[in-house]
Amino acid sequence: MEYVRKTCPMCGNEFVVLKKVEEKAIYCTLECLSASQGKIKRENASSFMAI
């Protein structure tokens, strides 16, 4: 099995994932995933409110 190191775009922590799932593994934890989804929802709501 081959592993690669990635950097989480939310917190900047490095984490290790299998090479075959490299493109699917974006966040290091569910907390970072949840935070990113909350950020996206807030951005979409803000752009909707601006119209």
PDB file of N, CA, C and O in Angstrom:
ATOM      1  N   MET A   1       0.840  -1.178   0.000  1.00  0.00           N
ATOM      2  CA  MET A   1       0.000   0.000   0.000  1.00  0.00           C
ATOM      3  C   MET A   1       0.883   1.239   0.000  1.00  0.00           C
ATOM      4  O   MET A   1       1.922   1.290   0.660  1.00  0.00           O
ATOM      5  N   GLU A   2       0.443   2.226  -0.753  1.00  0.00           N
ATOM      6  CA  GLU A   2       1.206   3.460  -0.875  1.00  0.00           C
ATOM      7  C   GLU A   2       0.414   4.601  -0.224  1.00  0.00           C
ATOM      8  O   GLU A   2      -0.799   4.709  -0.407  1.00  0.00           O
ATOM      9  N   TYR A   3       1.105   5.435   0.525  1.00  0.00           N
ATOM     10  CA  TYR A   3       0.485   6.550   1.234  1.00  0.00           C
ATOM     11  C   TYR A   3       1.062   7.874   0.753  1.00  0.00           C
ATOM     12  O   TYR A   3       2.188   7.930   0.259  1.00  0.00           O
ATOM     13  N   VAL A   4       0.278   8.939   0.903  1.00  0.00           N
ATOM     14  CA  VAL A   4       0.745  10.287   0.567  1.00  0.00           C
ATOM     15  C   VAL A   4       0.384  11.243   1.705  1.00  0.00           C
ATOM     16  O   VAL A   4      -0.563  11.007   2.455  1.00  0.00           O
ATOM     17  N   ARG A   5       1.142  12.308   1.815  1.00  0.00           N
ATOM     18  CA  ARG A   5       0.863  13.348   2.809  1.00  0.00           C
ATOM     19  C   ARG A   5       0.059  14.460   2.145  1.00  0.00           C
ATOM     20  O   ARG A   5       0.337  14.856   1.013  1.00  0.00           O
ATOM     21  N   LYS A   6      -0.933  14.952   2.863  1.00  0.00           N
ATOM     22  CA  LYS A   6      -1.748  16.053   2.365  1.00  0.00           C
ATOM     23  C   LYS A   6      -1.840  17.118   3.450  1.00  0.00           C
ATOM     24  O   LYS A   6      -1.560  16.846   4.617  1.00  0.00           O
ATOM     25  N   THR A   7      -2.229  18.320   3.069  1.00  0.00           N
ATOM     26  CA  THR A   7      -2.424  19.408   4.014  1.00  0.00           C
ATOM     27  C   THR A   7      -3.885  19.828   3.979  1.00  0.00           C
ATOM     28  O   THR A   7      -4.435  20.092   2.910  1.00  0.00           O
ATOM     29  N   CYS A   8      -4.506  19.890   5.140  1.00  0.00           N
ATOM     30  CA  CYS A   8      -5.912  20.272   5.250  1.00  0.00           C
ATOM     31  C   CYS A   8      -6.064  21.756   4.935  1.00  0.00           C
ATOM     32  O   CYS A   8      -5.350  22.576   5.513  1.00  0.00           O
ATOM     33  N   PRO A   9      -6.976  22.124   4.035  1.00  0.00           N
ATOM     34  CA  PRO A   9      -7.172  23.534   3.680  1.00  0.00           C
ATOM     35  C   PRO A   9      -7.848  24.349   4.788  1.00  0.00           C
ATOM     36  O   PRO A   9      -7.787  25.579   4.772  1.00  0.00           O
ATOM     37  N   MET A  10      -8.485  23.681   5.743  1.00  0.00           N
ATOM     38  CA  MET A  10      -9.174  24.396   6.824  1.00  0.00           C
ATOM     39  C   MET A  10      -8.230  24.755   7.970  1.00  0.00           C
ATOM     40  O   MET A  10      -8.211  25.898   8.424  1.00  0.00           O
ATOM     41  N   CYS A  11      -7.452  23.785   8.435  1.00  0.00           N
ATOM     42  CA  CYS A  11      -6.633  24.018   9.631  1.00  0.00           C
ATOM     43  C   CYS A  11      -5.131  24.017   9.356  1.00  0.00           C
ATOM     44  O   CYS A  11      -4.348  24.447  10.202  1.00  0.00           O
ATOM     45  N   GLY A  12      -4.725  23.539   8.182  1.00  0.00           N
ATOM     46  CA  GLY A  12      -3.311  23.515   7.832  1.00  0.00           C
ATOM     47  C   GLY A  12      -2.540  22.309   8.359  1.00  0.00           C
ATOM     48  O   GLY A  12      -1.334  22.209   8.137  1.00  0.00           O
ATOM     49  N   ASN A  13      -3.216  21.388   9.055  1.00  0.00           N
ATOM     50  CA  ASN A  13      -2.548  20.184   9.557  1.00  0.00           C
ATOM     51  C   ASN A  13      -2.234  19.231   8.424  1.00  0.00           C
ATOM     52  O   ASN A  13      -2.983  19.126   7.453  1.00  0.00           O
ATOM     53  N   GLU A  14      -1.101  18.530   8.564  1.00  0.00           N
ATOM     54  CA  GLU A  14      -0.761  17.478   7.609  1.00  0.00           C
ATOM     55  C   GLU A  14      -1.399  16.181   8.057  1.00  0.00           C
ATOM     56  O   GLU A  14      -1.514  15.918   9.254  1.00  0.00           O
ATOM     57  N   PHE A  15      -1.822  15.357   7.078  1.00  0.00           N
ATOM     58  CA  PHE A  15      -2.373  14.051   7.383  1.00  0.00           C
ATOM     59  C   PHE A  15      -1.977  13.087   6.273  1.00  0.00           C
ATOM     60  O   PHE A  15      -1.593  13.504   5.181  1.00  0.00           O
ATOM     61  N   VAL A  16      -2.075  11.795   6.564  1.00  0.00           N
ATOM     62  CA  VAL A  16      -1.634  10.751   5.636  1.00  0.00           C
ATOM     63  C   VAL A  16      -2.846   9.959   5.163  1.00  0.00           C
ATOM     64  O   VAL A  16      -3.693   9.568   5.966  1.00  0.00           O
ATOM     65  N   VAL A  17      -2.923   9.723   3.846  1.00  0.00           N
ATOM     66  CA  VAL A  17      -4.020   8.942   3.268  1.00  0.00           C
ATOM     67  C   VAL A  17      -3.452   7.955   2.252  1.00  0.00           C
ATOM     68  O   VAL A  17      -2.327   8.106   1.775  1.00  0.00           O
ATOM     69  N   LEU A  18      -4.248   6.952   1.935  1.00  0.00           N
ATOM     70  CA  LEU A  18      -3.870   6.016   0.874  1.00  0.00           C
ATOM     71  C   LEU A  18      -3.808   6.755  -0.460  1.00  0.00           C
ATOM     72  O   LEU A  18      -4.640   7.619  -0.735  1.00  0.00           O
ATOM     73  N   LYS A  19      -2.845   6.423  -1.263  1.00  0.00           N
ATOM     74  CA  LYS A  19      -2.663   7.066  -2.570  1.00  0.00           C
ATOM     75  C   LYS A  19      -3.912   6.935  -3.438  1.00  0.00           C
ATOM     76  O   LYS A  19      -4.247   7.866  -4.170  1.00  0.00           O
ATOM     77  N   LYS A  20      -4.614   5.792  -3.372  1.00  0.00           N
ATOM     78  CA  LYS A  20      -5.760   5.583  -4.254  1.00  0.00           C
ATOM     79  C   LYS A  20      -6.975   6.444  -3.876  1.00  0.00           C
ATOM     80  O   LYS A  20      -7.902   6.562  -4.677  1.00  0.00           O
ATOM     81  N   VAL A  21      -6.996   7.043  -2.684  1.00  0.00           N
ATOM     82  CA  VAL A  21      -8.101   7.935  -2.301  1.00  0.00           C
ATOM     83  C   VAL A  21      -7.630   9.373  -2.116  1.00  0.00           C
ATOM     84  O   VAL A  21      -8.331  10.190  -1.520  1.00  0.00           O
ATOM     85  N   GLU A  22      -6.456   9.673  -2.622  1.00  0.00           N
ATOM     86  CA  GLU A  22      -5.840  10.987  -2.459  1.00  0.00           C
ATOM     87  C   GLU A  22      -6.754  12.142  -2.885  1.00  0.00           C
ATOM     88  O   GLU A  22      -6.846  13.148  -2.181  1.00  0.00           O
ATOM     89  N   GLU A  23      -7.417  12.005  -4.012  1.00  0.00           N
ATOM     90  CA  GLU A  23      -8.239  13.099  -4.523  1.00  0.00           C
ATOM     91  C   GLU A  23      -9.540  13.262  -3.749  1.00  0.00           C
ATOM     92  O   GLU A  23     -10.118  14.348  -3.753  1.00  0.00           O
ATOM     93  N   LYS A  24     -10.015  12.212  -3.087  1.00  0.00           N
ATOM     94  CA  LYS A  24     -11.262  12.287  -2.321  1.00  0.00           C
ATOM     95  C   LYS A  24     -11.030  12.792  -0.906  1.00  0.00           C
ATOM     96  O   LYS A  24     -11.931  13.376  -0.304  1.00  0.00           O
ATOM     97  N   ALA A  25      -9.842  12.578  -0.371  1.00  0.00           N
ATOM     98  CA  ALA A  25      -9.535  12.981   1.001  1.00  0.00           C
ATOM     99  C   ALA A  25      -9.056  14.432   0.990  1.00  0.00           C
ATOM    100  O   ALA A  25      -7.914  14.716   0.628  1.00  0.00           O
ATOM    101  N   ILE A  26      -9.937  15.340   1.386  1.00  0.00           N
ATOM    102  CA  ILE A  26      -9.603  16.760   1.348  1.00  0.00           C
ATOM    103  C   ILE A  26      -9.333  17.305   2.742  1.00  0.00           C
ATOM    104  O   ILE A  26      -8.404  18.089   2.933  1.00  0.00           O
ATOM    105  N   TYR A  27     -10.132  16.899   3.712  1.00  0.00           N
ATOM    106  CA  TYR A  27     -10.032  17.424   5.072  1.00  0.00           C
ATOM    107  C   TYR A  27      -9.472  16.372   6.016  1.00  0.00           C
ATOM    108  O   TYR A  27      -9.657  15.175   5.797  1.00  0.00           O
ATOM    109  N   CYS A  28      -8.788  16.817   7.067  1.00  0.00           N
ATOM    110  CA  CYS A  28      -8.126  15.881   7.981  1.00  0.00           C
ATOM    111  C   CYS A  28      -9.088  15.254   8.985  1.00  0.00           C
ATOM    112  O   CYS A  28      -8.843  14.141   9.450  1.00  0.00           O
ATOM    113  N   THR A  29     -10.167  15.934   9.326  1.00  0.00           N
ATOM    114  CA  THR A  29     -11.130  15.406  10.304  1.00  0.00           C
ATOM    115  C   THR A  29     -12.549  15.764   9.882  1.00  0.00           C
ATOM    116  O   THR A  29     -12.756  16.587   8.991  1.00  0.00           O
ATOM    117  N   LEU A  30     -13.515  15.139  10.529  1.00  0.00           N
ATOM    118  CA  LEU A  30     -14.912  15.494  10.280  1.00  0.00           C
ATOM    119  C   LEU A  30     -15.202  16.918  10.756  1.00  0.00           C
ATOM    120  O   LEU A  30     -16.073  17.592  10.205  1.00  0.00           O
ATOM    121  N   GLU A  31     -14.485  17.370  11.764  1.00  0.00           N
ATOM    122  CA  GLU A  31     -14.668  18.741  12.253  1.00  0.00           C
ATOM    123  C   GLU A  31     -14.307  19.750  11.165  1.00  0.00           C
ATOM    124  O   GLU A  31     -15.027  20.730  10.974  1.00  0.00           O
ATOM    125  N   CYS A  32     -13.210  19.528  10.456  1.00  0.00           N
ATOM    126  CA  CYS A  32     -12.820  20.423   9.365  1.00  0.00           C
ATOM    127  C   CYS A  32     -13.812  20.345   8.204  1.00  0.00           C
ATOM    128  O   CYS A  32     -14.142  21.364   7.598  1.00  0.00           O
ATOM    129  N   LEU A  33     -14.283  19.147   7.898  1.00  0.00           N
ATOM    130  CA  LEU A  33     -15.295  18.979   6.848  1.00  0.00           C
ATOM    131  C   LEU A  33     -16.551  19.749   7.216  1.00  0.00           C
ATOM    132  O   LEU A  33     -17.104  20.471   6.386  1.00  0.00           O
ATOM    133  N   SER A  34     -17.004  19.601   8.447  1.00  0.00           N
ATOM    134  CA  SER A  34     -18.202  20.285   8.912  1.00  0.00           C
ATOM    135  C   SER A  34     -18.019  21.800   8.870  1.00  0.00           C
ATOM    136  O   SER A  34     -18.918  22.527   8.445  1.00  0.00           O
ATOM    137  N   ALA A  35     -16.864  22.268   9.308  1.00  0.00           N
ATOM    138  CA  ALA A  35     -16.583  23.707   9.281  1.00  0.00           C
ATOM    139  C   ALA A  35     -16.598  24.241   7.854  1.00  0.00           C
ATOM    140  O   ALA A  35     -17.096  25.339   7.608  1.00  0.00           O
ATOM    141  N   SER A  36     -16.057  23.471   6.916  1.00  0.00           N
ATOM    142  CA  SER A  36     -16.040  23.923   5.519  1.00  0.00           C
ATOM    143  C   SER A  36     -17.447  23.981   4.948  1.00  0.00           C
ATOM    144  O   SER A  36     -17.765  24.886   4.177  1.00  0.00           O
ATOM    145  N   GLN A  37     -18.291  23.027   5.316  1.00  0.00           N
ATOM    146  CA  GLN A  37     -19.669  23.030   4.829  1.00  0.00           C
ATOM    147  C   GLN A  37     -20.441  24.196   5.430  1.00  0.00           C
ATOM    148  O   GLN A  37     -21.265  24.804   4.746  1.00  0.00           O
ATOM    149  N   GLY A  38     -20.192  24.515   6.679  1.00  0.00           N
ATOM    150  CA  GLY A  38     -20.829  25.664   7.308  1.00  0.00           C
ATOM    151  C   GLY A  38     -20.412  26.955   6.636  1.00  0.00           C
ATOM    152  O   GLY A  38     -21.228  27.857   6.447  1.00  0.00           O
ATOM    153  N   LYS A  39     -19.133  27.043   6.274  1.00  0.00           N
ATOM    154  CA  LYS A  39     -18.609  28.218   5.591  1.00  0.00           C
ATOM    155  C   LYS A  39     -19.265  28.366   4.222  1.00  0.00           C
ATOM    156  O   LYS A  39     -19.632  29.472   3.824  1.00  0.00           O
ATOM    157  N   ILE A  40     -19.414  27.255   3.498  1.00  0.00           N
ATOM    158  CA  ILE A  40     -20.035  27.286   2.176  1.00  0.00           C
ATOM    159  C   ILE A  40     -21.500  27.702   2.297  1.00  0.00           C
ATOM    160  O   ILE A  40     -21.982  28.507   1.501  1.00  0.00           O
ATOM    161  N   LYS A  41     -22.209  27.158   3.288  1.00  0.00           N
ATOM    162  CA  LYS A  41     -23.617  27.506   3.476  1.00  0.00           C
ATOM    163  C   LYS A  41     -23.766  28.982   3.795  1.00  0.00           C
ATOM    164  O   LYS A  41     -24.681  29.629   3.286  1.00  0.00           O
ATOM    165  N   ARG A  42     -22.882  29.533   4.632  1.00  0.00           N
ATOM    166  CA  ARG A  42     -22.948  30.954   4.976  1.00  0.00           C
ATOM    167  C   ARG A  42     -22.667  31.809   3.752  1.00  0.00           C
ATOM    168  O   ARG A  42     -23.331  32.824   3.543  1.00  0.00           O
ATOM    169  N   GLU A  43     -21.684  31.411   2.932  1.00  0.00           N
ATOM    170  CA  GLU A  43     -21.356  32.180   1.716  1.00  0.00           C
ATOM    171  C   GLU A  43     -22.525  32.161   0.746  1.00  0.00           C
ATOM    172  O   GLU A  43     -22.847  33.192   0.157  1.00  0.00           O
ATOM    173  N   ASN A  44     -23.168  31.012   0.565  1.00  0.00           N
ATOM    174  CA  ASN A  44     -24.319  30.923  -0.337  1.00  0.00           C
ATOM    175  C   ASN A  44     -25.475  31.762   0.181  1.00  0.00           C
ATOM    176  O   ASN A  44     -26.156  32.423  -0.604  1.00  0.00           O
ATOM    177  N   ALA A  45     -25.708  31.750   1.476  1.00  0.00           N
ATOM    178  CA  ALA A  45     -26.795  32.530   2.054  1.00  0.00           C
ATOM    179  C   ALA A  45     -26.505  34.023   1.901  1.00  0.00           C
ATOM    180  O   ALA A  45     -27.417  34.805   1.633  1.00  0.00           O
ATOM    181  N   SER A  46     -25.250  34.420   2.067  1.00  0.00           N
ATOM    182  CA  SER A  46     -24.886  35.816   1.923  1.00  0.00           C
ATOM    183  C   SER A  46     -25.086  36.300   0.489  1.00  0.00           C
ATOM    184  O   SER A  46     -25.594  37.400   0.271  1.00  0.00           O
ATOM    185  N   SER A  47     -24.693  35.492  -0.482  1.00  0.00           N
ATOM    186  CA  SER A  47     -24.866  35.899  -1.878  1.00  0.00           C
ATOM    187  C   SER A  47     -26.348  35.925  -2.246  1.00  0.00           C
ATOM    188  O   SER A  47     -26.765  36.744  -3.065  1.00  0.00           O
ATOM    189  N   PHE A  48     -27.144  35.043  -1.654  1.00  0.00           N
ATOM    190  CA  PHE A  48     -28.579  35.033  -1.907  1.00  0.00           C
ATOM    191  C   PHE A  48     -29.220  36.286  -1.322  1.00  0.00           C
ATOM    192  O   PHE A  48     -30.084  36.891  -1.956  1.00  0.00           O
ATOM    193  N   MET A  49     -28.809  36.677  -0.128  1.00  0.00           N
ATOM    194  CA  MET A  49     -29.372  37.847   0.536  1.00  0.00           C
ATOM    195  C   MET A  49     -29.007  39.144  -0.186  1.00  0.00           C
ATOM    196  O   MET A  49     -29.746  40.126  -0.107  1.00  0.00           O
ATOM    197  N   ALA A  50     -27.876  39.155  -0.886  1.00  0.00           N
ATOM    198  CA  ALA A  50     -27.425  40.359  -1.564  1.00  0.00           C
ATOM    199  C   ALA A  50     -28.266  40.657  -2.812  1.00  0.00           C
ATOM    200  O   ALA A  50     -28.258  41.787  -3.302  1.00  0.00           O
ATOM    201  N   ILE A  51     -28.971  39.684  -3.316  1.00  0.00           N
ATOM    202  CA  ILE A  51     -29.738  39.859  -4.558  1.00  0.00           C
ATOM    203  C   ILE A  51     -30.993  40.628  -4.313  1.00  0.00           C
ATOM    204  O   ILE A  51     -31.761  40.868  -5.245  1.00  0.00           O
TER     205      ILE A  51
END
